[in-house]
Amino acid sequence: MGEKSLIEWTTHTFNPWIGCQKVSPGCDHCYAETQNNHWKWNGGGWGPHAPRKRTSPAYWKQPLKWAREARETGIRPRVFCASLADVFDNQAPDGARADLFALIDATPELDWLLLTKRPENIIKMIAGWKLPGHVWLGTTCEDQQHYDRRWAVLATIPARVRFVSYEPALGPLSILGFKSTPDWLICGGESGTGHRDMPQAWAENIMEQCDDAAVAFFMKQMAGKKPVPSELMVRQFPV
């Protein structure tokens, strides 16, 4: 949970709490659970009844510092929230989500990327909060089944940027033929022990679809962290 993120498509990561529950096949080899078990950050747990643990007050001050730096430099950082949790998890610590929304409101210099596997919870969980323009809403869609269900929900929620994380890619994906398309799509294969394969053809196909539909495309990684072929090394951001 360091100062700069190693995730290629964001500048920083911020975790208001740690812990989550697996909800679909994309969660099977959850890197966040593995990292938390290894580093024992603050005891956040995985599972329907495991406690999610709020991060420290000092840690919560970091986005305020990033916002001050952004004002000084004029460079607008992206903040991925949350890499070790899900903002729209039913088991968020009491008051933590409201405090997160207040922090987002206080840092308009940052683009906040809220990525969830639970888009069906968004509307009820942001009730009473006016979604600001510096929030990008995203959902993870590891295959066609989950894209069809999750994008159908996210597409109805007005946000300045709506994006899809096709990671880990566990099946071929088509985003065409729907009423709308995301503003941005991140593509990536699974990494780590026991990773499942992502044939290069899946990535090539979705990159071509994004080009046809004017969707910004970001190729993050191949399965097993194999080198990304030069023809796939496209890393765009939404305008």
N, C-alpha and C positions, 0 to 999 in steps of 0.2 A: 504494500500500500504506500509506495514511495511518492516522492515529489513529482516525478515525471513518469508517465505510463509507458510500458513497453508494448502496449497494444497500438498497432500501427495507425489506426484510424481515429485515435483520440489524442489529446494533449495530456490530460490528467484523468485519473479515476477517483471517484469519491464514493465511499460506502457509508451510508448513514447508520447501518447496522450490518451484522454478519449472520448468515444462516439462511436456509431456504428449504424447499421441498421439491423433489423430483416429480415432474408432471407429464413428461413425454419422452420418447426414445432419445431425443437430443440431450437429455440430462443424464443418460446412463453412465457416462464417464466424466462426470462433472469436474472440471478443473478447479473450480472454486472450493468444492468440498475436499478435494485432494490437497490443495494448497493449505486450507485451513487446518486439516488434520496434521499436516507436516509442521506448519509454523506455530500452531496453537495461539493464534493472534489474541482472541479474547473469549474463547469458549462458545462462540456462535454455533448452533447445531443445525443438522439437516434432518428433515422428517416432519410429519404433521403436528407432532407435539413437542418437538425440540425447541428450546427457547432461542429466539433471535436476540443477539446481544448488541445493544447500541454502542457505537464507537465513542471515543473519549471527547470531552469538551475541547481539548487542545486540537484534536484532529478536525473537529467541526469548524475551526477557525481558518483552515487552509483555503477554502474557496474565497473567503474575504481577502486573503493575501493575494490570490491569483487575480481577483478583480482589481485590486489596487495596482498590481503590475500591468494589467491590461490597460488601465487608464494611462499609465506612464508611457507604455511602449506603443500603444495603438494597435497591438496584435491581439486578435480575438481568440482565446483558447476554447477548445471543446472539452467538456467534462462528461465522461461516461459514468452514469449512475444507474445501477450499481454493479460492479464486477463480481462481488461476493454475496449478492443478495438479489432480491427482486422488489423494486419499489412498490409494486402492486400485489405483493404477497399478503394473504389474509392474516398472517401471524406477525405483522410488524409490531415492534415494541410500542407501548402506549405513548401517544403524542409525537412519536418520531416522524411520522409522515407529515403531519401538520408543520412541525419544525423545519423539515426539509423544504416544504413549499415556501415557507417564510424566507429561508436562506436563498432559495432560487430567486424570489422576488427582490431580495436585497443585492443580488449580483447580476444585473442586466448586462454587464460587460462580458459574461461567459455564455457560451451556447451549451445548454444542458441536454445531454442525450439520455433520455429515459428509455431503456430497453427492457421489454418484459415478455414473458411467455404467457402472460395472463391479461391480454387486452380486454377481455370481457369484464375485468374489474375496474378499468380506468374511469369510466363515467361516474360510477357510484363513489369511487375513492377520491375524485377531484371535485366532488360536489361542494359548492361554496367557494371554490378557488377559481379565479379567472385565469385560464391557461395563458401564460405570457408568450410573447413572440419569440423569446430566446430559448424556448423549450422545443426540442425535436423528439417526437414520439416514435418509438420503434418496437417491432416485435420479431422474435426469433421464429423462423420457419425452416425446419430441417428437411422437409420433403413436401410433396404436393398436397397431401392430406392436411398438414398443419398450415400450409400457406392458404389453402382454400378457406379454412375456418378462421384463422387469426387475421388475415388481411381483410376479410369481409367485415370484421369488427373495427379494425384500426382505420379503415378507409372512411368510416362514418364519423370519425372524430376530427374536428377542425384543429389542425396544428400547422405551424409555419412549415415544418418539414416532417414528413412521415417516411420512415425507412424500414427496411427488412434486413435482418441478419440471416442469411442463408448459411448458417454455420452452427454446428458441424453439418455439412451437406451429406445427407444420408440417402438421397434419392434424386432422380432428375426433377427439374422444376420448370414450370412454365408460368410466366406472369402475364401472358397475352390472353386476350379473349375476355377480360374482365372490364367492368365499367370504368375502372381507374387503375393506375399503376403507382407504385411508390415513387418518391422523389429520389431515393437513393437505395442501392442494394449492395450489401457487403457479402462477398463469397469466400468461404474458407472450408478446408477439410479438417477433419479431427486430428488432434495431435495427442501425444502421450502414449503410455503403455496400452496395448490392445486396441489401438485406434482402428476405426473402420475406414474403408477405402472411399475415395471420391475420384472416379474416373475423370481424366482430363476433359473428356467430351462433355460432361455435365457443366463444367466451368465455361468451356467454350460456347456452349449453347446458350447459357444464361447471359453471358457477356454480349452475344449477338442480339438477344432479345432486348437487353437494356439499350443497346445502341439504336435499335429500331424504334423503341418507345421513348427515346430521349430521357432515359433514367440514368442518373450518375452511377457508375459501376466502380467498385473498389475490390480488387483481388487481394485478399489478405494472405492466404497460405494454401499450399497443397496438403493433402493428408500426410501425416507423419513428418511434417515440416520438410518435405522434399523441396528442392529448388523449384520456384515458380518459372514455368517456361516463358521465354521472352515475349511470345505473342499474347500471353495472358497478363503480363505485368502492366496493368492499367489501374491507376489509383486516382479516381475522380471524387470530387465532393459536390454536394448539391449547391446550386447557386443561391 
